Amino acid sequence: MAQTNQYTKILLSKKTGMEVHSYSEGYGTAYDSKNKKENVVDSLGNITFESPHSISHIFKNRFILTSRESSYKTKSAIIDEKGNEFLPLDDQSFNTPWLSKKCIISSKGGKEAVYDYNGKQIIPFSDRIRFVAEDRFFVLQDKSWFLYDLEGKQISNREFKGDYHFENDKALIINEDSQSEVIGKNGETLHKFSKYIYDLTSYPFLITKNKTTGKYGLIDTEENILADEIYDDASPEYFGAKEYIYFRKKGKATVFSKKDKKLYPANFKYLTPLFNNLFSVYSDLLKKSGIVNLQGDRIVPQEYDFVQSFRISGKDFIYLKKGKEEKFLDKDLKDILEENTQIIAFYPEHLIIKKQDSYYRFSVLDKSVSVLKDIVFIKEQEPDFFNIFNLYSKPVVCRNKNNLYGIIDEKGKEVVPFIYDDIIVFENSENEIVVKKQDKYGVVNFQNEPLKDVIYDKYYWQKEVLKLEKDKKTDILYFTRFKNSGSRL
């Protein structure tokens, strides 16, 4: 298992005796509090460059060196790991567009230019420059914007009113005639519209907005009207299958199906897509959820505390929870769980379930089970953990028959050994885990890398920081976000 950047920072801090505050791709930066200097450190702990000035890591062996001349004036340079200047220290600042490894924007004297990381100028100094796609810039010259590529070539003579951003190689602009227009990545016209286009996300369906009434509607690229401009709000789907567009009027939703190009009025305020034209619906009044279809028919009563769709072993399922009652419905809305079965964790290929005080891995394909040996207790995940960023469960915290805690992954493999009196996993996307042993606390991660020794008396969770207290002194550890993808640790 590859060593994480998080743990490498800790090891390098111990080796160098300095605080290594960033590390990736073989290099990091460290601060020496004794001589008040910033340093570049490599993966072996060698100091390759030191400076009294600030050093920011961009990627691999490229850094920004910043010298503060006064409270209102700074100078900056682009350097490598040995301090060699590719763009010399000057009265300039830098913008790293989307942390690009190909180019950087330099601002100097009220003008902006684009350079590569070897110091070659790609686009000369202009009034303003904006990175608008993976391989496109808009450059402002004489109050007009022009389109450039990553090689510094102007790819269109057309003058634009603004620095429009591209999405899927298309941009929504206001053209010379004050019309809404969709252009391609070479600046060519794809579509012009007489209506004002509000949003391009659902292309080739386009959300319109009436400038007089402020109401929303929908058209296609041929300007056929698919929804009149009568709605108070319009929301495209940004994640998932992106099959629908949601309109609201007087607190009620109307769903547009991209597949059949039809509107489906609903008597509900909140709808969340599941699969096969099914939606979970939530009631503010009842504080409960149910399931309806695209036509608005109630498929499952609005009486459940939690409704969530999961894709397991390539098949779609819906999980419902009401008190201690749980259901796991297949595409035919048939419950595949036996009575008195509790789901503990959801993974891409199977579930972990509890039945009659024993824990099992459960196959949704053939309903076979395999017992998790020696496991007598598993800490449950709160249902509201799951969202578009947390599609599946984290590895689970377990207690074995020896009354010791550890963590296993979806395959039942031990990822944190069973040596602790307790383990605390945070209920969002954190990779940090508090462990307890003999009334002392420490921190590891899901890779079982020791981040803080088990020596602390107390711990506190405060937003993005984990605070640990010992002898009335506090150490802090910043959280890193844990990409919860089951087996991909």
The 8 nearest C-alpha neighbors of each residue, nearest first, counted from 0:
[[1, 2, 446, 488, 3, 447, 487, 414],
 [2, 0, 3, 446, 4, 488, 6, 7],
 [1, 3, 0, 4, 6, 7, 446, 448],
 [2, 4, 5, 6, 7, 1, 446, 448],
 [5, 3, 7, 6, 22, 23, 8, 2],
 [4, 6, 3, 8, 7, 9, 22, 479],
 [5, 7, 9, 8, 3, 4, 10, 448],
 [6, 8, 4, 10, 9, 5, 11, 3],
 [9, 7, 11, 6, 5, 10, 19, 12],
 [8, 10, 12, 6, 7, 11, 13, 5],
 [11, 9, 7, 13, 12, 8, 14, 6],
 [10, 12, 14, 8, 13, 9, 44, 15],
 [11, 13, 9, 17, 18, 19, 15, 10],
 [14, 12, 10, 16, 11, 15, 9, 17],
 [15, 13, 11, 12, 16, 10, 44, 17],
 [16, 14, 17, 12, 13, 11, 44, 45],
 [15, 17, 13, 12, 14, 18, 11, 31],
 [18, 16, 12, 15, 31, 30, 19, 29],
 [17, 19, 12, 29, 30, 20, 16, 31],
 [20, 18, 29, 12, 8, 28, 21, 17],
 [19, 21, 29, 18, 28, 8, 22, 27],
 [22, 20, 27, 28, 19, 8, 23, 56],
 [23, 21, 27, 26, 4, 8, 28, 20],
 [24, 22, 25, 26, 4, 27, 59, 21],
 [23, 25, 59, 26, 58, 22, 60, 27],
 [26, 24, 42, 23, 41, 59, 27, 22],
 [27, 25, 41, 22, 23, 40, 24, 42],
 [28, 26, 22, 21, 40, 39, 23, 41],
 [27, 29, 39, 21, 38, 19, 40, 20],
 [30, 28, 19, 38, 18, 20, 37, 17],
 [29, 31, 37, 18, 17, 36, 32, 38],
 [32, 30, 36, 17, 35, 33, 34, 37],
 [31, 33, 35, 34, 30, 36, 17, 18],
 [34, 32, 31, 35, 36, 30, 17, 16],
 [33, 35, 36, 32, 31, 51, 37, 30],
 [36, 34, 32, 31, 33, 51, 37, 30],
 [37, 35, 51, 31, 50, 34, 30, 49],
 [36, 38, 30, 50, 49, 29, 51, 53],
 [39, 37, 49, 29, 28, 48, 30, 40],
 [38, 40, 28, 48, 47, 46, 27, 80],
 [41, 39, 46, 27, 45, 44, 26, 47],
 [40, 42, 26, 44, 45, 43, 25, 27],
 [41, 43, 25, 44, 26, 40, 45, 11],
 [44, 42, 41, 45, 11, 40, 25, 14],
 [43, 45, 41, 42, 11, 40, 15, 14],
 [44, 46, 41, 40, 43, 47, 42, 15],
 [45, 47, 40, 48, 39, 44, 38, 41],
 [46, 48, 81, 39, 40, 45, 80, 41],
 [49, 47, 81, 39, 38, 46, 82, 80],
 [50, 48, 38, 37, 39, 36, 47, 51],
 [49, 51, 52, 37, 36, 38, 48, 53],
 [50, 52, 36, 37, 35, 53, 49, 66],
 [51, 53, 66, 50, 65, 37, 54, 64],
 [52, 54, 65, 64, 37, 66, 55, 51],
 [53, 55, 64, 63, 37, 65, 62, 52],
 [56, 54, 63, 62, 57, 64, 53, 28],
 [55, 57, 62, 58, 61, 63, 54, 28],
 [56, 58, 62, 61, 55, 98, 63, 59],
 [59, 57, 61, 56, 60, 24, 100, 23],
 [58, 60, 24, 61, 26, 25, 23, 57],
 [61, 59, 80, 79, 58, 26, 62, 25],
 [62, 60, 79, 58, 57, 59, 78, 56],
 [61, 63, 56, 57, 78, 55, 77, 79],
 [62, 64, 77, 55, 54, 76, 78, 65],
 [63, 65, 54, 76, 75, 53, 77, 62],
 [66, 64, 75, 53, 74, 52, 63, 54],
 [65, 67, 74, 52, 73, 68, 75, 53],
 [66, 68, 73, 69, 72, 74, 65, 70],
 [69, 67, 73, 72, 66, 74, 70, 71],
 [70, 68, 72, 71, 67, 73, 66, 74],
 [69, 71, 72, 68, 67, 73, 66, 74],
 [72, 70, 69, 73, 68, 67, 74, 90],
 [71, 73, 69, 68, 70, 67, 74, 90],
 [74, 72, 67, 68, 66, 90, 75, 65],
 [73, 75, 90, 89, 66, 65, 91, 88],
 [74, 76, 65, 88, 64, 89, 91, 92],
 [75, 77, 88, 87, 64, 86, 63, 78],
 [78, 76, 63, 86, 85, 84, 62, 64],
 [79, 77, 84, 83, 82, 62, 85, 61],
 [78, 80, 61, 60, 82, 83, 81, 62],
 [79, 81, 60, 82, 47, 39, 48, 61],
 [82, 80, 48, 47, 79, 83, 78, 39],
 [81, 83, 78, 79, 80, 48, 84, 49],
 [82, 84, 78, 79, 81, 85, 80, 77],
 [83, 85, 78, 87, 86, 77, 82, 76],
 [86, 84, 118, 77, 117, 78, 87, 83],
 [85, 87, 77, 118, 76, 84, 88, 78],
 [88, 86, 76, 84, 89, 85, 77, 75],
 [89, 87, 76, 75, 74, 86, 90, 84],
 [90, 88, 74, 91, 75, 87, 76, 73],
 [89, 91, 74, 73, 107, 75, 92, 88],
 [90, 92, 107, 106, 89, 74, 75, 105],
 [93, 91, 106, 105, 75, 107, 94, 90],
 [94, 92, 105, 104, 106, 95, 103, 91],
 [93, 95, 104, 96, 103, 105, 92, 106],
 [94, 96, 103, 98, 97, 99, 104, 93],
 [95, 97, 98, 99, 94, 130, 103, 104],
 [96, 98, 99, 95, 130, 133, 100, 94],
 [99, 97, 95, 96, 100, 57, 58, 103],
 [98, 100, 97, 101, 96, 102, 95, 103],
 [101, 99, 102, 98, 58, 116, 103, 57],
 [102, 100, 99, 115, 116, 103, 149, 114],
 [101, 103, 115, 114, 99, 100, 116, 113],
 [102, 104, 95, 114, 113, 94, 115, 105],
 [103, 105, 113, 94, 93, 112, 95, 114],
 [104, 106, 93, 112, 111, 92, 113, 107],
 [107, 105, 111, 92, 91, 110, 93, 104],
 [108, 106, 91, 110, 109, 111, 90, 105],
 [107, 109, 110, 106, 91, 90, 111, 124],
 [108, 110, 107, 106, 111, 126, 127, 125],
 [111, 109, 126, 107, 125, 108, 124, 106],
 [110, 112, 106, 124, 125, 127, 105, 128],
 [111, 113, 124, 123, 105, 122, 104, 125],
 [114, 112, 104, 122, 121, 103, 120, 105],
 [115, 113, 120, 121, 119, 103, 102, 118],
 [114, 116, 102, 119, 117, 118, 101, 103],
 [117, 115, 118, 102, 114, 101, 85, 103],
 [118, 116, 115, 85, 119, 114, 86, 77],
 [117, 119, 85, 86, 116, 115, 114, 120],
 [120, 118, 114, 115, 117, 121, 116, 85],
 [119, 121, 114, 122, 113, 118, 123, 115],
 [120, 122, 151, 114, 113, 150, 119, 123],
 [121, 123, 113, 151, 112, 120, 124, 114],
 [124, 122, 112, 125, 120, 121, 113, 111],
 [125, 123, 112, 111, 110, 122, 126, 113],
 [124, 126, 111, 110, 127, 140, 123, 112],
 [125, 127, 110, 139, 140, 111, 124, 128],
 [128, 126, 139, 111, 125, 138, 110, 129],
 [129, 127, 138, 137, 111, 139, 136, 130],
 [128, 130, 137, 136, 131, 138, 162, 127],
 [129, 131, 136, 132, 96, 135, 137, 128],
 [132, 130, 164, 136, 135, 129, 165, 137],
 [133, 131, 135, 134, 165, 130, 164, 136],
 [134, 132, 135, 131, 130, 99, 149, 97],
 [133, 135, 149, 132, 148, 136, 131, 130],
 [134, 136, 148, 132, 131, 147, 133, 149],
 [137, 135, 130, 147, 131, 129, 146, 148],
 [136, 138, 146, 129, 145, 162, 128, 144],
 [137, 139, 128, 145, 144, 127, 136, 146],
 [140, 138, 144, 127, 126, 143, 142, 128],
 [139, 141, 143, 142, 126, 125, 144, 138],
 [140, 142, 143, 139, 126, 144, 125, 138],
 [143, 141, 140, 139, 144, 160, 126, 159],
 [144, 142, 140, 139, 141, 158, 159, 160],
 [145, 143, 139, 159, 138, 158, 137, 161],
 [146, 144, 138, 137, 158, 159, 139, 147],
 [145, 147, 137, 136, 153, 155, 154, 138],
 [148, 146, 153, 136, 152, 154, 135, 151],
 [147, 149, 135, 150, 151, 152, 134, 136],
 [150, 148, 134, 151, 135, 147, 152, 136],
 [149, 151, 148, 152, 121, 147, 122, 134],
 [152, 150, 121, 122, 149, 148, 147, 153],
 [151, 153, 147, 148, 150, 154, 149, 122],
 [154, 152, 147, 155, 146, 151, 148, 145],
 [153, 155, 147, 152, 146, 185, 148, 156],
 [154, 156, 157, 153, 146, 186, 185, 145],
 [157, 155, 158, 154, 145, 153, 146, 186],
 [156, 158, 155, 159, 145, 186, 146, 144],
 [159, 157, 144, 145, 143, 156, 160, 155],
 [160, 158, 144, 161, 143, 145, 157, 174],
 [161, 159, 143, 144, 158, 173, 174, 162],
 [160, 162, 159, 163, 144, 143, 172, 173],
 [163, 161, 137, 164, 144, 129, 131, 160],
 [162, 164, 161, 170, 172, 165, 131, 171],
 [165, 163, 131, 170, 162, 132, 166, 171],
 [166, 164, 170, 169, 132, 168, 131, 167],
 [165, 167, 169, 168, 170, 164, 132, 200],
 [166, 168, 169, 165, 170, 132, 184, 183],
 [167, 169, 184, 166, 165, 183, 170, 132],
 [170, 168, 183, 165, 166, 167, 182, 184],
 [169, 171, 165, 182, 181, 164, 166, 172],
 [170, 172, 181, 180, 199, 182, 169, 163],
 [173, 171, 180, 179, 174, 181, 170, 163],
 [172, 174, 179, 178, 177, 180, 175, 171],
 [173, 175, 177, 178, 176, 172, 180, 179],
 [174, 176, 177, 173, 178, 160, 159, 158],
 [175, 177, 178, 174, 173, 179, 180, 191],
 [178, 176, 174, 173, 175, 179, 180, 172],
 [179, 177, 173, 176, 174, 180, 192, 193],
 [178, 180, 173, 192, 195, 196, 172, 191],
 [179, 181, 191, 172, 190, 171, 173, 192],
 [182, 180, 171, 190, 189, 170, 172, 188],
 [183, 181, 188, 189, 187, 170, 186, 169],
 [182, 184, 169, 187, 186, 185, 168, 189],
 [183, 185, 168, 186, 169, 182, 187, 165],
 [186, 184, 183, 187, 154, 155, 146, 182],
 [187, 185, 183, 184, 182, 155, 188, 146],
 [186, 188, 183, 182, 185, 189, 184, 155],
 [189, 187, 182, 190, 181, 183, 186, 180],
 [188, 190, 182, 181, 187, 183, 191, 180],
 [191, 189, 181, 180, 188, 192, 220, 182],
 [192, 190, 180, 179, 181, 178, 193, 189],
 [193, 191, 194, 179, 180, 178, 190, 222],
 [192, 194, 178, 195, 191, 179, 222, 196],
 [195, 193, 192, 196, 207, 179, 178, 208],
 [194, 196, 207, 179, 208, 197, 193, 209],
 [197, 195, 207, 179, 198, 206, 194, 208],
 [196, 198, 207, 206, 208, 195, 199, 205],
 [197, 199, 206, 200, 196, 205, 207, 201],
 [198, 200, 202, 205, 201, 171, 206, 197],
 [201, 199, 202, 198, 235, 205, 237, 166],
 [200, 202, 204, 199, 205, 203, 235, 198],
 [203, 201, 204, 199, 200, 205, 219, 220],
 [202, 204, 220, 219, 201, 205, 199, 200],
 [205, 203, 202, 219, 201, 218, 220, 206],
 [204, 206, 218, 199, 217, 202, 219, 198],
 [205, 207, 217, 198, 197, 216, 196, 218],
 [208, 206, 196, 216, 197, 217, 215, 195],
 [209, 207, 215, 214, 197, 195, 210, 213],
 [208, 210, 213, 214, 211, 212, 215, 228],
 [209, 211, 213, 212, 208, 195, 214, 194],
 [212, 210, 209, 213, 214, 208, 228, 195],
 [213, 211, 214, 209, 210, 208, 228, 229],
 [212, 214, 209, 210, 211, 208, 215, 231],
 [213, 215, 230, 228, 229, 212, 209, 231],
 [216, 214, 208, 228, 230, 207, 229, 232],
 [215, 217, 228, 227, 226, 207, 206, 208],
 [218, 216, 206, 226, 225, 207, 205, 224],
 [217, 219, 224, 225, 222, 223, 205, 204],
 [218, 220, 204, 222, 221, 223, 203, 205],
 [219, 221, 222, 203, 204, 190, 218, 205],
 [220, 222, 219, 223, 218, 190, 192, 224],
 [223, 221, 219, 218, 220, 224, 192, 193],
 [222, 224, 218, 221, 219, 225, 220, 217],
 [223, 225, 218, 226, 222, 217, 227, 219],
 [224, 226, 218, 217, 223, 227, 219, 260],
 [227, 225, 217, 216, 224, 228, 218, 262],
 [226, 228, 216, 229, 224, 217, 225, 215],
 [227, 229, 216, 215, 214, 230, 209, 226],
 [230, 228, 214, 227, 215, 216, 231, 248],
 [229, 231, 215, 248, 214, 232, 247, 228],
 [232, 230, 248, 214, 247, 215, 229, 233],
 [231, 233, 247, 230, 246, 215, 234, 248],
 [232, 234, 246, 245, 215, 247, 235, 231],
 [235, 233, 245, 244, 246, 236, 232, 247],
 [236, 234, 244, 201, 237, 245, 200, 233],
 [237, 235, 241, 238, 244, 243, 234, 242],
 [236, 238, 235, 241, 239, 200, 201, 234],
 [239, 237, 236, 241, 240, 387, 235, 242],
 [238, 240, 241, 237, 236, 387, 242, 272],
 [239, 241, 242, 238, 236, 243, 237, 272],
 [242, 240, 236, 239, 243, 238, 237, 235],
 [243, 241, 240, 257, 256, 258, 244, 236],
 [244, 242, 256, 255, 241, 257, 236, 254],
 [243, 245, 235, 255, 254, 234, 236, 246],
 [246, 244, 254, 234, 233, 253, 235, 255],
 [247, 245, 233, 253, 252, 232, 230, 254],
 [248, 246, 252, 232, 251, 230, 231, 253],
 [247, 249, 230, 231, 251, 250, 252, 246],
 [248, 250, 251, 247, 231, 230, 252, 268],
 [249, 251, 248, 268, 247, 252, 267, 231],
 [252, 250, 268, 267, 247, 248, 249, 266],
 [253, 251, 247, 268, 265, 246, 267, 254],
 [252, 254, 264, 246, 263, 265, 245, 247],
 [255, 253, 245, 263, 262, 244, 264, 246],
 [254, 256, 262, 244, 243, 261, 263, 257],
 [257, 255, 243, 258, 260, 261, 259, 242],
 [258, 256, 260, 242, 259, 243, 255, 261],
 [257, 259, 256, 260, 242, 261, 243, 255],
 [258, 260, 261, 257, 256, 255, 262, 242],
 [261, 259, 257, 256, 258, 255, 262, 225],
 [260, 262, 259, 256, 255, 263, 257, 225],
 [263, 261, 255, 254, 264, 256, 253, 260],
 [262, 264, 254, 253, 294, 255, 265, 293],
 [265, 263, 253, 254, 262, 252, 266, 295],
 [266, 264, 295, 267, 252, 253, 263, 251],
 [265, 267, 251, 252, 268, 264, 295, 253],
 [268, 266, 251, 265, 269, 252, 280, 270],
 [267, 269, 251, 252, 250, 270, 266, 247],
 [270, 268, 280, 281, 267, 271, 252, 282],
 [269, 271, 280, 279, 278, 272, 268, 267],
 [270, 272, 279, 278, 273, 280, 269, 277],
 [273, 271, 278, 277, 274, 279, 270, 276],
 [272, 274, 278, 277, 308, 271, 279, 275],
 [275, 273, 277, 276, 272, 315, 278, 308],
 [274, 276, 277, 273, 330, 292, 278, 272],
 [277, 275, 293, 274, 292, 278, 273, 272],
 [276, 278, 292, 274, 273, 275, 291, 272],
 [279, 277, 272, 273, 271, 291, 290, 270],
 [278, 280, 290, 271, 289, 270, 291, 288],
 [281, 279, 270, 288, 289, 269, 290, 278],
 [280, 282, 288, 269, 287, 283, 289, 279],
 [281, 283, 285, 284, 286, 287, 288, 280],
 [284, 282, 286, 285, 281, 287, 268, 269],
 [283, 285, 282, 286, 287, 281, 288, 301],
 [284, 286, 287, 282, 283, 302, 281, 301],
 [287, 285, 283, 282, 284, 281, 288, 304],
 [286, 288, 285, 302, 304, 303, 282, 281],
 [289, 287, 281, 301, 303, 280, 302, 304],
 [290, 288, 301, 300, 299, 280, 279, 303],
 [289, 291, 279, 299, 298, 278, 280, 297],
 [292, 290, 297, 298, 296, 278, 295, 277],
 [291, 293, 277, 295, 294, 296, 276, 278],
 [292, 294, 295, 276, 277, 263, 291, 278],
 [293, 295, 292, 296, 263, 265, 264, 291],
 [294, 296, 292, 265, 293, 291, 297, 266],
 [297, 295, 291, 292, 294, 298, 293, 290],
 [296, 298, 291, 299, 290, 295, 300, 292],
 [297, 299, 291, 290, 296, 300, 292, 289],
 [298, 300, 290, 289, 297, 301, 291, 302],
 [301, 299, 289, 302, 297, 298, 290, 303],
 [300, 302, 289, 288, 287, 303, 299, 290],
 [301, 303, 287, 300, 288, 289, 304, 321],
 [304, 302, 321, 288, 287, 305, 320, 301],
 [303, 305, 321, 287, 320, 288, 302, 306],
 [304, 306, 320, 303, 319, 288, 307, 382],
 [307, 305, 319, 318, 279, 288, 320, 303],
 [306, 308, 318, 317, 309, 305, 319, 273],
 [309, 307, 317, 273, 316, 318, 310, 306],
 [310, 308, 316, 315, 317, 311, 307, 318],
 [309, 311, 315, 314, 313, 316, 312, 347],
 [310, 312, 347, 348, 314, 313, 349, 309],
 [313, 311, 348, 314, 347, 310, 349, 363],
 [312, 314, 311, 310, 315, 348, 347, 364],
 [315, 313, 310, 311, 312, 316, 329, 330],
 [316, 314, 310, 309, 330, 329, 311, 313],
 [317, 315, 329, 309, 328, 308, 310, 330],
 [318, 316, 308, 328, 327, 307, 309, 319],
 [317, 319, 327, 307, 306, 326, 308, 328],
 [320, 318, 306, 326, 325, 305, 327, 317],
 [319, 321, 325, 305, 324, 304, 303, 322],
 [322, 320, 303, 324, 304, 323, 325, 319],
 [321, 323, 324, 320, 304, 325, 303, 305],
 [324, 322, 321, 325, 320, 341, 339, 340],
 [323, 325, 321, 322, 320, 326, 339, 341],
 [326, 324, 320, 319, 323, 321, 341, 327],
 [325, 327, 319, 318, 334, 328, 320, 336],
 [328, 326, 318, 334, 317, 335, 336, 316],
 [327, 329, 334, 332, 333, 317, 316, 326],
 [328, 330, 316, 332, 331, 333, 315, 334],
 [331, 329, 332, 315, 316, 328, 333, 275],
 [330, 332, 329, 333, 328, 334, 316, 315],
 [333, 331, 328, 329, 330, 334, 317, 316],
 [332, 334, 328, 331, 329, 335, 330, 327],
 [333, 335, 328, 327, 336, 326, 332, 329],
 [336, 334, 327, 333, 328, 337, 329, 326],
 [337, 335, 334, 327, 340, 338, 326, 328],
 [336, 338, 340, 339, 335, 334, 354, 326],
 [337, 339, 340, 336, 341, 354, 325, 324],
 [340, 338, 337, 341, 354, 324, 355, 325],
 [341, 339, 354, 338, 337, 353, 336, 342],
 [340, 342, 353, 352, 343, 354, 339, 325],
 [343, 341, 352, 344, 351, 353, 340, 350],
 [342, 344, 352, 351, 379, 341, 353, 345],
 [345, 343, 351, 392, 350, 342, 346, 352],
 [346, 344, 350, 392, 391, 351, 349, 347],
 [345, 347, 349, 391, 348, 350, 485, 392],
 [348, 346, 311, 312, 349, 310, 485, 345],
 [349, 347, 312, 311, 346, 350, 362, 313],
 [350, 348, 362, 346, 361, 347, 311, 363],
 [351, 349, 345, 361, 344, 360, 346, 352],
 [350, 352, 360, 344, 343, 359, 361, 342],
 [353, 351, 342, 343, 359, 341, 358, 350],
 [354, 352, 358, 341, 357, 340, 342, 359],
 [353, 355, 340, 357, 356, 358, 341, 352],
 [354, 356, 357, 353, 339, 340, 358, 341],
 [357, 355, 354, 353, 358, 375, 376, 374],
 [358, 356, 354, 355, 353, 359, 375, 370],
 [357, 359, 353, 371, 352, 370, 354, 356],
 [360, 358, 370, 369, 371, 352, 351, 368],
 [359, 361, 351, 369, 368, 350, 352, 370],
 [360, 362, 368, 350, 349, 351, 367, 359],
 [363, 361, 366, 349, 367, 364, 365, 368],
 [362, 364, 366, 365, 349, 361, 311, 312],
 [365, 363, 362, 366, 312, 367, 314, 349],
 [364, 366, 367, 363, 362, 361, 368, 335],
 [367, 365, 362, 363, 364, 361, 368, 335],
 [368, 366, 362, 365, 361, 369, 363, 364],
 [367, 369, 361, 360, 359, 362, 370, 366],
 [370, 368, 360, 359, 371, 361, 367, 358],
 [369, 371, 359, 372, 358, 360, 368, 357],
 [372, 370, 359, 358, 374, 373, 369, 360],
 [371, 373, 374, 370, 358, 375, 359, 399],
 [372, 374, 399, 400, 375, 371, 398, 401],
 [375, 373, 399, 372, 376, 371, 398, 400],
 [376, 374, 399, 398, 400, 373, 357, 377],
 [375, 377, 398, 397, 374, 378, 399, 358],
 [378, 376, 397, 396, 379, 398, 395, 375],
 [379, 377, 396, 397, 376, 380, 395, 343],
 [378, 380, 343, 377, 381, 344, 395, 396],
 [379, 381, 382, 378, 384, 343, 426, 344],
 [380, 382, 383, 384, 379, 426, 385, 378],
 [383, 381, 384, 380, 385, 305, 307, 320],
 [382, 384, 385, 381, 386, 305, 380, 426],
 [385, 383, 382, 381, 427, 426, 386, 389],
 [384, 386, 389, 383, 390, 382, 391, 387],
 [387, 385, 389, 388, 390, 384, 383, 391],
 [386, 388, 389, 390, 385, 238, 239, 391],
 [389, 387, 386, 390, 385, 483, 482, 428],
 [390, 388, 385, 386, 391, 387, 483, 384],
 [389, 391, 385, 387, 386, 388, 392, 484],
 [392, 390, 346, 345, 389, 484, 485, 483],
 [393, 391, 345, 344, 346, 394, 485, 483],
 [392, 394, 483, 395, 485, 391, 484, 408],
 [393, 395, 408, 407, 409, 406, 392, 485],
 [396, 394, 406, 407, 393, 397, 408, 377],
 [395, 397, 406, 378, 377, 405, 407, 422],
 [398, 396, 377, 405, 404, 376, 406, 395],
 [399, 397, 404, 376, 403, 402, 375, 374],
 [398, 400, 374, 401, 402, 373, 375, 403],
 [399, 401, 402, 373, 375, 374, 398, 403],
 [402, 400, 399, 403, 398, 373, 404, 417],
 [403, 401, 400, 399, 398, 404, 420, 375],
 [404, 402, 398, 419, 417, 420, 401, 399],
 [403, 405, 398, 417, 419, 397, 421, 420],
 [406, 404, 417, 416, 415, 397, 396, 398],
 [407, 405, 396, 415, 395, 414, 397, 413],
 [408, 406, 413, 412, 411, 414, 394, 395],
 [407, 409, 394, 411, 412, 410, 395, 414],
 [408, 410, 411, 394, 485, 346, 486, 407],
 [411, 409, 412, 408, 407, 486, 360, 413],
 [410, 412, 408, 407, 409, 413, 371, 360],
 [413, 411, 407, 408, 410, 414, 409, 406],
 [412, 414, 407, 415, 406, 416, 411, 408],
 [413, 415, 407, 406, 412, 447, 416, 408],
 [414, 416, 406, 405, 447, 413, 417, 407],
 [417, 415, 405, 418, 413, 414, 406, 404],
 [418, 416, 405, 404, 403, 419, 415, 399],
 [417, 419, 403, 416, 404, 405, 420, 436],
 [420, 418, 404, 436, 421, 403, 435, 417],
 [421, 419, 436, 403, 435, 404, 418, 437],
 [422, 420, 435, 419, 404, 434, 423, 436],
 [421, 423, 434, 433, 435, 404, 424, 396],
 [424, 422, 433, 432, 434, 425, 421, 396],
 [425, 423, 432, 426, 422, 433, 431, 396],
 [426, 424, 427, 429, 423, 432, 428, 431],
 [425, 427, 384, 424, 428, 381, 380, 429],
 [428, 426, 425, 429, 384, 389, 481, 424],
 [429, 427, 481, 480, 430, 482, 426, 483],
 [428, 430, 481, 480, 431, 427, 479, 478],
 [429, 431, 481, 444, 480, 479, 445, 432],
 [432, 430, 444, 429, 443, 478, 442, 433],
 [433, 431, 424, 443, 444, 442, 423, 434],
 [432, 434, 442, 423, 441, 422, 443, 440],
 [433, 435, 422, 441, 440, 442, 421, 432],
 [436, 434, 440, 421, 420, 439, 419, 422],
 [435, 437, 420, 419, 439, 438, 440, 434],
 [436, 438, 439, 435, 420, 419, 440, 453],
 [439, 437, 436, 435, 440, 456, 420, 455],
 [440, 438, 455, 436, 454, 456, 437, 435],
 [441, 439, 435, 453, 455, 434, 454, 456],
 [440, 453, 442, 452, 451, 434, 433, 454],
 [441, 443, 433, 451, 450, 432, 434, 449],
 [444, 442, 449, 450, 432, 448, 447, 431],
 [443, 445, 431, 447, 446, 432, 430, 448],
 [446, 444, 447, 430, 414, 443, 415, 431],
 [445, 447, 444, 448, 414, 488, 415, 443],
 [448, 446, 444, 445, 415, 443, 449, 414],
 [447, 449, 443, 446, 444, 450, 6, 445],
 [450, 448, 443, 451, 442, 447, 452, 444],
 [449, 451, 443, 442, 448, 6, 452, 9],
 [450, 452, 442, 441, 449, 453, 443, 454],
 [453, 451, 441, 454, 449, 442, 450, 440],
 [441, 454, 452, 440, 439, 455, 451, 436],
 [453, 455, 439, 452, 440, 441, 456, 469],
 [456, 454, 440, 469, 439, 468, 457, 453],
 [455, 457, 469, 439, 468, 440, 454, 458],
 [458, 456, 468, 455, 467, 440, 459, 469],
 [459, 457, 467, 466, 468, 460, 465, 456],
 [460, 458, 466, 465, 461, 467, 457, 468],
 [459, 461, 465, 466, 464, 462, 458, 463],
 [462, 460, 464, 463, 465, 459, 466, 458],
 [461, 463, 464, 460, 465, 478, 477, 459],
 [464, 462, 478, 477, 461, 465, 460, 479],
 [465, 463, 477, 461, 462, 476, 478, 466],
 [464, 466, 460, 476, 475, 459, 461, 477],
 [465, 467, 475, 459, 458, 474, 464, 460],
 [468, 466, 458, 474, 473, 457, 475, 455],
 [467, 469, 473, 457, 472, 455, 456, 471],
 [470, 468, 455, 472, 471, 456, 473, 467],
 [469, 471, 472, 468, 456, 455, 473, 457],
 [472, 470, 469, 468, 473, 456, 457, 467],
 [473, 471, 469, 470, 468, 474, 467, 455],
 [472, 474, 468, 467, 469, 466, 475, 471],
 [475, 473, 467, 466, 468, 472, 476, 469],
 [476, 474, 466, 465, 467, 464, 473, 477],
 [475, 477, 465, 464, 478, 466, 474, 467],
 [478, 476, 464, 463, 465, 479, 475, 466],
 [479, 477, 463, 464, 429, 476, 480, 431],
 [478, 480, 429, 430, 481, 477, 431, 5],
 [481, 479, 429, 428, 430, 482, 478, 431],
 [480, 482, 430, 429, 428, 483, 479, 431],
 [483, 481, 484, 480, 428, 389, 388, 488],
 [482, 484, 389, 481, 485, 393, 391, 392],
 [485, 483, 487, 482, 486, 391, 390, 488],
 [484, 486, 487, 346, 483, 393, 391, 409],
 [485, 487, 488, 484, 409, 408, 410, 346],
 [488, 486, 484, 485, 483, 482, 408, 409],
 [487, 486, 446, 485, 445, 484, 483, 482]]
